[in-house]
């Protein structure tokens, strides 16, 4: 069984292996993102990519792309949202496959909640699209959060700051000449 550090390191290495232009041994792209479609020299490049962040034993998977407004309206909002959900599923399957290559172990991801999609206009023509989903990582130990240590630290920190600032005021007042 892998440690928490090894699992997180494996996830990040699997995500890093999806750099722009990454190919399999047979020359096909590792991941079918929109940026890898078409001819690099003659076609307009599409900006898209993904990020994988681990927070409190959960994987926060984010897919980001920019597209034209008419591309969204052309296929319809429901179909476009479905395409984004399928892209998130493809990213999860890629991470699992690449994680297995990197660590020789399996990665278990359990979806928590629904996908969140944010579509923001950049201009009248272009939009920024961000799809996010949270997955629970199997094999990670859940740690109970103990806020008492943090609260005690902050109380001591502020008490020290307050005492130091009072000391500075007293020293400052004692150095100021009063007979002027």
Order of alpha helices (4+ residues) and beta strands (2+ residues): alpha-beta-beta-alpha-alpha-beta-beta-alpha
